[in-house]
Amino acid sequence: MEPNTDRLYWTIGVIMIGAIIVGAAKVAFPDLFDGVVSYMKSQILGSALWTSKLSSLYSGFKLLG
């Protein structure tokens, strides 16, 4: 049980340090951070829209044949 507890504390510590770094980046560089977030959202939504367009196109072909 002791090694698992140590690993848990290290994991929680690393997650907290990562959250502090992300928070500091948001405060220190708000424009850059917002640009990165909007780029990531556009990539995720763009691929989701592309997938839905392809699936609707495929369903149209299924109706024909």
N, C-alpha and C positions, 0 to 999 in steps of 0.2 A: 504494500500500500504506500509506503514511503516514496519510492521512485515516481509513482503516478502523481502523488501530491506535488512533488517538486516540478514535474512537467506541467501540471496545471498552473502553478504559480508563474512559471516562465511564460506560458502561453498567455495568461491574463496580462502579465507585464508587457509583453510585446504588443498585444492588442491596444493597451492603453497608450503606449509610446507612439504607435501608429496613429491613433486618434489625435494625440497632441500634435504630431507633425502635420496631419491634414488640417487641423484647426488653425495652426500657426500659418500654414500656407494660405488658407482662406482669408485670414486677417492681413497678412503681409502683402499678398498679391491678389487682390480681389478680381481685378480685370482678367488676369491670366487664368485664374481658377475658374471663373465663369465661362471663359472661352473654351477651356478644356472640357468642362461639363456640357456645354452646348454642342461641342463637336461630338462627344461621346453619344449624347442623346440623338443627334442627327444620324449617326452611324447605326445606332440600334433601331431607330424608327425607320430609317431608310431600308434596312435589310428586312424589317418586318413588313413594310409596305410592298417591297419587291416580292417577297414570298407570297403575300396574299394575292398579288396580281398574277403570279404564276399559277397559283392554285385555282383562281377563278378561270384562267385561260384553259387549264387542264380540265376543269369540270365542263367547260363549253365543248371541248373536244369529245368528252365522254357522252354528251347528249347527242352529238352527231353520229357517233359510231358505236 
